[in-house]
Amino acid sequence: MTSNDHKPYLSTVQTVFLASMIAADFGFGLVVKNLLSPTHILSVVRVDLVVPIMLMLVTRKIVDRFGILTLYEGVWGLFSVFAMPGAFGLPGFLKLIPALAQGIILDTSMSLLRRYHKVRFFISAVCGGFLASVAHLGLRLALGYPWVRVVQLMFGVRTLTGVLVWAGGATLALLVWEKIKDTQMVRRIVYARGD
């Protein structure tokens, strides 16, 4: 499949697809976070991120142009400002900073590694997840969150488990991509003309 980078704008089909994927991601997050929050497992392992990572990577692979995931994460972050006050542990519009950082990192990695189909999924997911976590922690520290031993330990644990989660999301994205890449629906989105 060829890239859509030469088109200056998204077609209606691509816009609807992108909006649908963001809505699916956001809806999944709302349900799963509420189901898992009583267990406190998300404090240690963010298992709720496997499916969203898969959705982001598959979205970018189908509409393969720089800026798609920055837009994706920006819209998701904007939704979280109003619908998920506790998301990222950051107040208000500050939630947009780690979300946009992750989108830019994912977009950059997916663009730079375009020739290396499988590697781009893993490097993008792991680098994007790690650097977004660093941006998130940096913001919290700037807002006065104490850099005490327990915070350092939890950041280390969440980073280590995060690598597994991000790699799991990339693996799932590859499996999904292999199943759908030759379908007519994907071809219709990839080659949709602007209207």
Residue frames as a rotation matrix with the C-alpha (Angstrom) as fourth column:
MET 1
0.572 0.820 0.000 0.00
0.820 -0.572 0.000 0.00
0.000 0.000 -1.000 0.00
THR 2
-0.294 -0.680 0.671 1.22
0.649 -0.658 -0.382 3.42
0.701 0.324 0.635 -0.81
SER 3
-0.647 -0.059 -0.760 1.35
0.690 -0.471 -0.550 6.39
-0.325 -0.880 0.345 1.50
ASN 4
0.431 0.841 0.328 -1.23
0.890 -0.456 0.000 9.14
0.149 0.292 -0.945 1.65
ASP 5
-0.090 -0.540 -0.837 1.41
0.719 -0.617 0.320 11.78
-0.689 -0.573 0.444 2.47
HIS 6
-0.866 -0.307 0.394 1.00
0.500 -0.545 0.673 13.52
0.008 0.780 0.625 -0.90
LYS 7
0.028 0.941 0.336 -2.62
0.694 -0.261 0.672 14.45
0.720 0.214 -0.660 -0.15
PRO 8
-0.679 -0.383 0.626 -2.91
-0.056 -0.823 -0.565 17.80
0.732 -0.419 0.538 1.67
TYR 9
-0.391 0.622 0.678 -6.02
-0.920 -0.280 -0.274 16.84
0.019 -0.731 0.682 3.65
LEU 10
-0.852 0.169 0.495 -8.02
-0.004 0.945 -0.328 13.86
-0.523 -0.281 -0.804 4.85
SER 11
-0.704 0.699 -0.125 -10.93
-0.109 0.067 0.992 12.57
0.702 0.712 0.029 2.82
THR 12
0.047 0.823 0.566 -14.36
-0.916 -0.191 0.352 12.26
0.398 -0.535 0.745 4.42
VAL 13
0.719 0.188 -0.669 -13.89
-0.068 0.977 0.201 8.48
0.692 -0.099 0.715 4.69
GLN 14
-0.219 -0.898 -0.381 -10.53
0.497 0.233 -0.836 8.93
0.840 -0.372 0.396 6.45
THR 15
-0.637 0.045 0.770 -11.95
-0.516 -0.767 -0.382 11.60
0.573 -0.640 0.512 8.78
VAL 16
0.466 0.868 0.170 -14.85
-0.773 0.305 0.556 9.35
0.431 -0.390 0.813 9.78
PHE 17
0.527 -0.360 -0.770 -12.44
0.306 0.925 -0.223 6.44
0.793 -0.118 0.598 10.30
LEU 18
-0.578 -0.805 0.132 -10.13
0.214 -0.306 -0.928 8.56
0.788 -0.508 0.349 12.47
ALA 19
-0.351 0.539 0.766 -13.05
-0.826 -0.563 0.017 9.88
0.440 -0.627 0.643 14.54
SER 20
0.682 0.642 -0.350 -14.38
-0.450 0.746 0.491 6.33
0.577 -0.177 0.798 14.98
MET 21
0.162 -0.714 -0.681 -11.03
0.497 0.655 -0.569 5.04
0.853 -0.246 0.461 16.21
ILE 22
-0.755 -0.397 0.522 -10.63
-0.183 -0.637 -0.749 7.91
0.630 -0.660 0.408 18.69
ALA 23
0.059 0.876 0.478 -14.19
-0.914 -0.145 0.378 7.30
0.400 -0.459 0.793 19.97
ALA 24
0.687 0.147 -0.712 -13.51
-0.026 0.984 0.178 3.54
0.726 -0.104 0.680 20.30
ASP 25
-0.334 -0.906 -0.261 -10.27
0.424 0.102 -0.900 4.25
0.842 -0.411 0.350 22.19
PHE 26
-0.696 0.078 0.714 -11.92
-0.521 -0.738 -0.428 6.77
0.494 -0.670 0.554 24.52
GLY 27
0.383 0.920 0.082 -14.96
-0.793 0.282 0.540 4.56
0.474 -0.271 0.838 25.16
PHE 28
0.434 -0.325 -0.841 -12.74
0.286 0.934 -0.213 1.57
0.854 -0.148 0.498 25.88
GLY 29
-0.633 -0.766 0.112 -10.72
0.186 -0.292 -0.938 3.65
0.751 -0.573 0.327 28.34
LEU 30
-0.328 0.596 0.733 -13.80
-0.833 -0.549 0.074 4.85
0.446 -0.586 0.676 30.20
VAL 31
0.695 0.665 -0.273 -15.15
-0.497 0.718 0.486 1.32
0.520 -0.202 0.830 30.64
VAL 32
0.371 -0.607 -0.703 -11.90
0.429 0.783 -0.450 -0.48
0.824 -0.135 0.551 31.46
LYS 33
-0.635 -0.618 0.464 -10.57
-0.095 -0.533 -0.841 2.17
0.767 -0.577 0.280 33.88
ASN 34
-0.058 0.710 0.702 -13.83
-0.939 -0.277 0.203 2.03
0.339 -0.647 0.683 35.84
LEU 35
0.803 0.356 -0.479 -13.78
-0.252 0.930 0.268 -1.78
0.540 -0.095 0.836 35.90
LEU 36
0.279 -0.808 -0.519 -10.13
0.578 0.573 -0.582 -2.06
0.767 -0.138 0.626 36.98
SER 37
-0.116 -0.397 0.910 -9.78
-0.366 -0.835 -0.411 0.93
0.923 -0.381 -0.049 39.31
PRO 38
0.731 0.390 0.560 -11.12
-0.645 0.126 0.754 -0.94
0.224 -0.912 0.343 42.41
THR 39
0.886 -0.421 -0.196 -8.33
0.436 0.899 0.036 -3.53
0.161 -0.117 0.980 41.98
HIS 40
0.746 -0.603 -0.284 -5.57
-0.380 -0.734 0.562 -0.83
-0.547 -0.312 -0.777 41.96
ILE 41
0.398 -0.607 0.688 -3.72
0.697 0.688 0.204 -2.91
-0.597 0.398 0.697 39.33
LEU 42
0.705 -0.072 0.705 -3.42
0.573 -0.527 -0.627 0.21
0.417 0.847 -0.331 37.14
SER 43
0.892 -0.440 0.104 -1.13
-0.413 -0.700 0.583 1.75
-0.184 -0.563 -0.806 39.76
VAL 44
0.118 -0.870 0.479 1.46
-0.221 0.447 0.867 -0.89
-0.968 -0.208 -0.139 38.88
VAL 45
-0.775 -0.313 0.549 0.68
0.399 0.432 0.809 -2.20
-0.491 0.846 -0.210 35.39
ARG 46
-0.333 0.652 -0.681 -1.29
-0.607 -0.701 -0.374 -0.16
-0.721 0.289 0.630 32.86
VAL 47
-0.722 0.084 0.687 -2.89
0.387 0.872 0.300 -3.18
-0.574 0.483 -0.661 31.20
ASP 48
0.342 0.929 -0.144 -5.67
0.441 -0.294 -0.848 -0.87
-0.830 0.226 -0.510 30.03
LEU 49
0.184 -0.344 -0.921 -3.26
-0.590 -0.788 0.177 0.60
-0.786 0.510 -0.348 27.44
VAL 50
-0.586 -0.467 0.662 -2.74
0.174 0.725 0.666 -2.52
-0.791 0.506 -0.344 25.30
VAL 51
0.085 0.714 0.695 -5.87
0.923 0.207 -0.325 -2.01
-0.376 0.669 -0.641 23.18
PRO 52
0.831 0.226 -0.509 -5.48
0.083 -0.954 -0.288 1.81
-0.550 0.197 -0.811 22.84
ILE 53
-0.151 -0.948 -0.280 -1.87
-0.450 -0.187 0.873 1.34
-0.880 0.258 -0.398 21.64
MET 54
-0.554 0.021 0.833 -3.10
0.575 0.732 0.364 -1.19
-0.602 0.681 -0.417 19.09
LEU 55
0.511 0.839 0.189 -5.83
0.753 -0.331 -0.568 1.19
-0.414 0.432 -0.801 17.92
MET 56
0.595 -0.347 -0.725 -3.36
-0.297 -0.933 0.202 4.07
-0.746 0.095 -0.659 17.53
LEU 57
-0.464 -0.883 0.067 -0.79
-0.291 0.224 0.930 2.05
-0.837 0.412 -0.361 15.58
VAL 58
-0.375 0.410 0.831 -3.37
0.793 0.606 0.059 0.48
-0.480 0.682 -0.553 13.28
THR 59
0.715 0.639 -0.285 -4.94
0.443 -0.728 -0.523 3.90
-0.541 0.248 -0.803 12.67
ARG 60
0.300 -0.686 -0.663 -1.57
-0.530 -0.698 0.482 5.37
-0.793 0.207 -0.573 11.73
LYS 61
-0.646 -0.547 0.532 -0.74
0.086 0.640 0.763 2.41
-0.758 0.539 -0.367 9.49
ILE 62
0.011 0.742 0.670 -4.02
0.912 0.267 -0.310 2.78
-0.409 0.615 -0.674 7.61
VAL 63
0.941 0.179 0.286 -3.89
0.276 -0.895 -0.350 6.58
0.193 0.408 -0.892 7.30
ASP 64
0.405 -0.894 -0.193 -0.11
0.881 0.325 0.343 6.64
-0.244 -0.309 0.919 7.00
ARG 65
0.217 -0.349 0.912 0.86
0.428 -0.806 -0.410 10.29
0.878 0.479 -0.025 7.25
PHE 66
-0.722 -0.570 -0.392 2.63
0.615 -0.269 -0.742 12.45
0.317 -0.777 0.544 9.80
GLY 67
-0.842 0.366 0.398 0.31
-0.461 -0.870 -0.176 14.27
0.282 -0.331 0.901 12.20
ILE 68
-0.032 0.885 -0.465 -2.44
-0.214 0.449 0.868 11.65
0.976 0.128 0.175 12.41
LEU 69
0.069 0.047 -0.997 -1.43
0.786 0.612 0.083 10.42
0.614 -0.789 0.005 15.87
THR 70
-0.935 -0.325 -0.139 -0.73
0.346 -0.766 -0.541 13.93
0.070 -0.554 0.829 17.14
LEU 71
-0.537 0.828 0.163 -4.28
-0.625 -0.520 0.582 14.83
0.566 0.210 0.797 16.13
TYR 72
0.110 0.541 -0.834 -5.56
0.155 0.820 0.552 11.53
0.982 -0.190 0.006 17.58
GLU 73
-0.327 -0.334 -0.884 -3.88
0.885 0.221 -0.411 12.10
0.332 -0.916 0.223 20.94
GLY 74
-0.985 -0.024 0.168 -4.83
-0.014 -0.974 -0.224 15.79
0.170 -0.223 0.960 20.99
VAL 75
-0.196 0.980 0.011 -8.52
-0.559 -0.121 0.820 15.02
0.806 0.155 0.572 20.54
TRP 76
0.182 0.211 -0.960 -8.30
0.513 0.813 0.276 12.19
0.839 -0.543 0.040 23.10
GLY 77
-0.691 -0.537 -0.484 -6.59
0.695 -0.307 -0.651 14.53
0.201 -0.786 0.585 25.56
LEU 78
-0.817 0.459 0.348 -9.24
-0.415 -0.888 0.198 17.19
0.400 0.017 0.916 25.00
PHE 79
0.170 0.886 -0.431 -11.98
-0.191 0.458 0.868 14.65
0.967 -0.065 0.247 25.72
SER 80
-0.045 -0.249 -0.967 -10.17
0.780 0.597 -0.190 13.58
0.625 -0.763 0.167 28.90
VAL 81
-0.914 -0.260 0.311 -10.10
0.061 -0.846 -0.529 17.18
0.400 -0.465 0.790 30.18
PHE 82
-0.401 0.856 0.327 -13.89
-0.839 -0.487 0.244 17.09
0.368 -0.177 0.913 30.44
ALA 83
0.522 0.731 -0.440 -14.79
-0.553 0.683 0.478 13.41
0.649 -0.006 0.760 30.84
MET 84
0.551 -0.412 -0.726 -11.85
0.626 0.779 0.034 12.03
0.552 -0.474 0.687 32.87
PRO 85
0.818 -0.204 0.538 -10.84
-0.382 -0.892 0.242 14.58
0.430 -0.404 -0.807 35.50
GLY 86
0.697 -0.548 0.463 -8.44
-0.350 0.304 0.886 12.09
-0.626 -0.779 0.020 37.12
ALA 87
0.896 -0.352 0.271 -6.67
0.435 0.572 -0.695 11.10
0.090 0.741 0.665 33.89
PHE 88
0.244 -0.933 0.264 -2.87
0.392 -0.154 -0.907 11.41
0.887 0.325 0.329 34.03
GLY 89
0.247 -0.120 -0.961 -3.16
0.963 -0.076 0.257 12.80
-0.104 -0.990 0.097 37.56
LEU 90
-0.849 -0.527 0.024 -2.93
0.521 -0.831 0.196 16.28
-0.083 0.179 0.980 36.02
PRO 91
-0.164 0.836 -0.523 -5.43
0.379 -0.436 -0.816 19.12
-0.911 -0.332 -0.246 36.25
GLY 92
0.511 0.586 -0.629 -7.38
-0.179 -0.643 -0.744 20.52
-0.841 0.493 -0.224 33.30
PHE 93
0.952 -0.051 -0.301 -5.64
-0.304 -0.061 -0.951 21.25
0.030 0.997 -0.073 30.04
LEU 94
0.023 -0.980 0.196 -2.25
-0.949 0.040 0.314 20.09
-0.315 -0.193 -0.929 31.37
LYS 95
0.270 0.164 0.949 -3.45
-0.045 0.986 -0.158 16.60
-0.962 -0.001 0.274 30.37
LEU 96
0.982 0.163 -0.097 -2.87
-0.091 -0.044 -0.995 17.66
-0.167 0.986 -0.029 26.76
ILE 97
0.352 -0.922 -0.159 0.91
-0.928 -0.366 0.067 17.94
-0.120 0.124 -0.985 27.22
PRO 98
-0.459 -0.568 0.684 1.73
-0.449 0.812 0.373 14.23
-0.767 -0.136 -0.627 27.73
ALA 99
0.397 0.674 0.623 -0.97
0.292 0.551 -0.782 13.24
-0.870 0.492 0.022 25.23
LEU 100
0.947 -0.056 -0.315 0.45
-0.301 -0.491 -0.818 15.50
-0.109 0.869 -0.482 22.50
ALA 101
0.023 -0.996 0.083 4.02
-0.934 0.008 0.356 14.48
-0.356 -0.085 -0.931 23.38
GLN 102
-0.257 -0.067 0.964 3.11
-0.027 0.998 0.062 10.83
-0.966 -0.010 -0.258 22.86
GLY 103
0.745 0.614 0.262 1.35
0.265 0.089 -0.960 11.64
-0.613 0.784 -0.096 19.58
ILE 104
0.713 -0.546 -0.440 4.36
-0.699 -0.607 -0.378 13.54
-0.061 0.577 -0.814 18.21
ILE 105
-0.280 -0.858 0.430 6.79
-0.778 0.465 0.422 10.78
-0.562 -0.216 -0.798 19.26
LEU 106
0.011 0.372 0.928 4.59
0.233 0.902 -0.364 8.04
-0.972 0.220 -0.077 17.73
ASP 107
0.926 0.362 -0.105 4.16
0.014 -0.313 -0.950 10.04
-0.377 0.878 -0.295 14.52
THR 108
0.398 -0.860 -0.320 7.88
-0.906 -0.422 0.009 10.71
-0.142 0.286 -0.947 14.23
SER 109
-0.412 -0.564 0.716 8.87
-0.489 0.800 0.349 7.08
-0.769 -0.206 -0.605 14.87
MET 110
0.282 0.606 0.744 6.25
0.357 0.653 -0.668 5.75
-0.891 0.454 -0.032 12.45
SER 111
0.950 0.050 -0.308 7.47
-0.237 -0.527 -0.816 8.17
-0.203 0.849 -0.489 9.76
LEU 112
0.176 -0.978 -0.109 11.21
-0.960 -0.195 0.200 7.61
-0.217 0.070 -0.974 10.25
LEU 113
-0.623 -0.436 0.649 10.90
-0.420 0.887 0.193 3.82
-0.660 -0.152 -0.736 10.30
ARG 114
0.286 0.878 -0.383 8.44
-0.813 0.011 -0.582 3.48
-0.507 0.478 0.718 7.42
ARG 115
0.038 -0.342 -0.939 10.63
-0.842 0.495 -0.214 0.97
0.538 0.799 -0.269 5.57
TYR 116
-0.881 -0.401 -0.252 10.87
-0.182 0.779 -0.600 -1.33
0.437 -0.482 -0.759 8.59
HIS 117
-0.136 0.990 -0.034 7.27
-0.312 -0.010 0.950 -2.47
0.940 0.140 0.311 8.90
LYS 118
0.478 0.374 -0.795 7.41
0.517 0.611 0.599 -4.60
0.710 -0.697 0.099 12.07
VAL 119
-0.426 -0.751 -0.504 10.17
0.874 -0.197 -0.445 -2.70
0.234 -0.630 0.740 13.85
ARG 120
-0.732 0.144 0.666 8.33
-0.048 -0.986 0.161 0.62
0.680 0.086 0.729 13.47
PHE 121
0.385 0.921 -0.058 5.39
-0.052 0.085 0.995 -0.68
0.922 -0.380 0.081 15.51
PHE 122
0.497 -0.217 -0.840 7.57
0.803 0.481 0.351 -1.79
0.328 -0.849 0.413 18.44
ILE 123
-0.603 -0.792 -0.097 9.97
0.778 -0.557 -0.291 1.16
0.176 -0.251 0.952 18.52
SER 124
-0.496 0.496 0.712 7.13
-0.104 -0.849 0.519 3.65
0.862 0.184 0.473 18.13
ALA 125
0.557 0.794 -0.242 5.06
0.114 0.216 0.970 2.07
0.823 -0.568 0.029 20.91
VAL 126
0.359 -0.476 -0.803 7.94
0.922 0.313 0.226 1.68
0.144 -0.822 0.552 23.40
CYS 127
-0.729 -0.669 0.146 9.57
0.649 -0.743 -0.166 5.08
0.220 -0.026 0.975 22.72
GLY 128
-0.349 0.685 0.639 6.22
-0.089 -0.703 0.705 6.86
0.933 0.189 0.307 22.61
GLY 129
0.640 0.631 -0.438 5.04
0.316 0.304 0.899 5.28
0.700 -0.714 -0.005 25.83
PHE 130
0.081 -0.705 -0.705 8.30
0.995 0.103 0.011 5.84
0.064 -0.702 0.710 27.69
LEU 131
-0.819 -0.478 0.317 8.75
0.485 -0.872 -0.064 9.47
0.307 0.101 0.946 26.68
ALA 132
-0.023 0.879 0.476 5.09
-0.100 -0.475 0.874 10.27
0.995 -0.027 0.099 27.39
SER 133
0.637 0.196 -0.745 5.59
0.644 0.396 0.654 8.77
0.424 -0.897 0.126 30.87
VAL 134
-0.391 -0.852 -0.349 8.67
0.921 -0.362 -0.146 10.95
-0.002 -0.378 0.926 31.40
ALA 135
-0.693 0.203 0.692 6.74
0.097 -0.924 0.369 14.05
0.715 0.322 0.621 30.23
HIS 136
0.403 0.911 -0.089 3.87
0.125 0.042 0.991 13.14
0.907 -0.410 -0.097 32.58
LEU 137
0.426 -0.312 -0.849 6.19
0.899 0.250 0.359 12.69
0.100 -0.917 0.387 35.58
GLY 138
-0.660 -0.732 0.170 8.12
0.722 -0.680 -0.124 15.87
0.207 0.041 0.978 34.73
LEU 139
-0.304 0.649 0.698 4.89
-0.052 -0.742 0.668 17.86
0.951 0.167 0.259 34.71
ARG 140
0.686 0.592 -0.423 3.78
0.343 0.249 0.906 16.41
0.642 -0.766 -0.032 38.03
LEU 141
0.018 -0.767 -0.641 7.17
0.999 -0.003 0.032 17.21
-0.026 -0.641 0.767 39.58
ALA 142
-0.758 -0.281 0.589 6.96
0.401 -0.912 0.081 20.77
0.515 0.298 0.804 38.21
LEU 143
0.085 0.892 0.444 3.58
-0.165 -0.427 0.889 21.10
0.983 -0.149 0.111 39.92
GLY 144
-0.063 -0.210 0.976 5.09
-0.935 -0.328 -0.131 20.16
0.348 -0.921 -0.176 43.27
TYR 145
0.902 0.326 -0.282 4.78
-0.242 0.925 0.294 16.37
0.357 -0.197 0.913 43.35
PRO 146
0.490 -0.771 0.408 7.58
-0.747 -0.130 0.652 15.19
-0.450 -0.624 -0.639 45.69
TRP 147
0.409 -0.474 -0.780 10.47
-0.547 0.557 -0.625 13.21
0.731 0.682 -0.031 44.18
VAL 148
0.163 -0.268 0.949 10.70
-0.938 0.255 0.234 10.84
-0.305 -0.929 -0.210 47.15
ARG 149
-0.752 -0.620 0.222 11.90
-0.551 0.777 0.305 7.27
-0.361 0.107 -0.926 47.21
VAL 150
-0.289 0.714 0.638 8.46
0.274 0.700 -0.659 5.71
-0.917 -0.016 -0.398 46.80
VAL 151
0.670 0.493 -0.555 7.73
-0.338 -0.464 -0.819 7.89
-0.661 0.736 -0.145 43.74
GLN 152
-0.128 -0.819 -0.559 11.08
-0.976 0.006 0.216 6.91
-0.174 0.574 -0.800 42.22
LEU 153
-0.787 -0.149 0.599 10.37
-0.194 0.981 -0.010 3.23
-0.586 -0.124 -0.801 42.88
MET 154
0.145 0.937 0.317 6.85
0.256 0.274 -0.927 3.41
-0.956 0.215 -0.200 41.41
PHE 155
0.536 -0.020 -0.844 8.13
-0.718 -0.537 -0.444 5.26
-0.444 0.843 -0.302 38.35
GLY 156
-0.545 -0.821 -0.170 10.74
-0.814 0.470 0.342 2.52
-0.201 0.325 -0.924 37.82
VAL 157
-0.625 0.384 0.680 8.19
0.141 0.912 -0.385 -0.26
-0.768 -0.145 -0.624 38.25
ARG 158
0.458 0.881 -0.120 5.66
0.068 -0.169 -0.983 1.40
-0.886 0.442 -0.137 35.96
THR 159
0.204 -0.471 -0.858 8.37
-0.925 -0.381 -0.011 1.99
-0.322 0.796 -0.513 33.34
LEU 160
-0.814 -0.553 0.175 9.44
-0.492 0.818 0.299 -1.66
-0.309 0.157 -0.938 33.39
THR 161
-0.370 0.759 0.536 5.88
0.436 0.651 -0.621 -2.97
-0.820 0.003 -0.572 33.25
GLY 162
0.409 0.515 -0.753 5.09
-0.338 -0.681 -0.650 -0.25
-0.848 0.520 -0.105 30.70
VAL 163
-0.479 -0.654 -0.586 7.66
-0.821 0.096 0.563 -1.65
-0.312 0.751 -0.582 28.26
LEU 164
-0.899 0.189 0.396 5.81
0.222 0.974 0.038 -4.99
-0.378 0.122 -0.918 28.38
VAL 165
0.064 0.990 -0.127 2.42
0.409 -0.143 -0.901 -3.29
-0.910 0.006 -0.414 27.94
TRP 166
0.253 -0.015 -0.967 3.63
-0.654 -0.739 -0.160 -1.09
-0.712 0.674 -0.197 25.06
ALA 167
-0.781 -0.558 -0.282 5.29
-0.598 0.535 0.597 -4.08
-0.182 0.634 -0.751 23.36
GLY 168
-0.640 0.638 0.428 2.06
0.453 0.763 -0.461 -6.05
-0.621 -0.102 -0.777 23.91
GLY 169
0.334 0.770 -0.544 0.09
-0.028 -0.569 -0.822 -3.29
-0.942 0.290 -0.168 22.21
ALA 170
-0.132 -0.484 -0.865 2.52
-0.905 -0.297 0.304 -3.31
-0.404 0.823 -0.399 19.28
THR 171
-0.945 -0.191 0.265 2.25
-0.113 0.952 0.283 -7.11
-0.307 0.238 -0.922 19.00
LEU 172
-0.184 0.964 0.191 -1.55
0.520 0.260 -0.813 -6.90
-0.834 -0.050 -0.549 18.98
ALA 173
0.316 0.255 -0.914 -1.39
-0.484 -0.785 -0.387 -4.11
-0.816 0.565 -0.125 16.37
LEU 174
-0.614 -0.622 -0.486 0.76
-0.750 0.266 0.606 -6.29
-0.247 0.736 -0.630 14.09
LEU 175
-0.828 0.361 0.429 -1.63
0.331 0.932 -0.145 -9.23
-0.452 0.022 -0.892 14.47
VAL 176
0.193 0.948 -0.254 -4.63
0.308 -0.304 -0.901 -7.04
-0.932 0.095 -0.351 13.66
TRP 177
0.074 -0.232 -0.970 -2.84
-0.745 -0.660 0.100 -5.39
-0.663 0.715 -0.222 10.73
GLU 178
-0.887 -0.462 -0.023 -1.94
-0.373 0.685 0.626 -8.76
-0.273 0.564 -0.780 9.21
LYS 179
-0.524 0.767 0.371 -5.61
0.616 0.642 -0.458 -9.79
-0.589 -0.011 -0.808 9.37
ILE 180
0.425 0.849 -0.315 -7.07
0.454 -0.501 -0.737 -6.59
-0.783 0.171 -0.598 7.88
LYS 181
-0.318 -0.669 -0.672 -4.40
-0.117 -0.676 0.728 -5.19
-0.941 0.310 0.137 5.53
ASP 182
-0.993 -0.100 0.064 -5.81
0.043 0.196 0.980 -6.79
-0.111 0.976 -0.190 2.38
THR 183
-0.275 0.961 0.030 -9.48
0.789 0.244 -0.564 -6.17
-0.549 -0.131 -0.825 3.11
GLN 184
-0.155 0.319 0.935 -11.60
0.823 -0.482 0.300 -3.99
0.547 0.816 -0.188 0.89
MET 185
0.831 0.502 -0.240 -12.52
0.543 -0.635 0.550 -1.74
0.123 -0.587 -0.800 3.84
VAL 186
0.287 -0.816 -0.501 -8.86
0.445 -0.350 0.825 -0.88
-0.848 -0.460 0.263 4.50
ARG 187
-0.550 -0.477 0.686 -8.19
0.816 -0.132 0.563 -0.28
-0.178 0.869 0.462 0.80
ARG 188
0.293 0.765 0.573 -11.19
0.792 -0.530 0.303 2.04
0.536 0.365 -0.761 0.65
ILE 189
0.873 -0.013 -0.488 -9.83
0.357 -0.666 0.655 4.11
-0.333 -0.746 -0.576 3.57
VAL 190
-0.038 -0.996 -0.075 -6.24
0.545 -0.084 0.834 4.15
-0.838 -0.009 0.546 2.32
TYR 191
-0.762 -0.310 0.568 -7.11
0.638 -0.211 0.740 5.19
-0.110 0.927 0.359 -1.23
ALA 192
0.291 0.942 -0.167 -10.09
0.885 -0.332 -0.326 7.41
-0.362 -0.053 -0.930 -0.42
ARG 193
-0.458 -0.387 0.800 -10.08
0.719 -0.691 0.076 10.60
0.524 0.610 0.595 -2.44
GLY 194
-0.854 0.119 -0.506 -10.78
0.272 -0.728 -0.629 13.97
-0.443 -0.675 0.589 -0.95
ASP 195
-0.244 0.828 0.505 -14.34
0.905 0.007 0.425 15.21
0.349 0.561 -0.751 -1.37
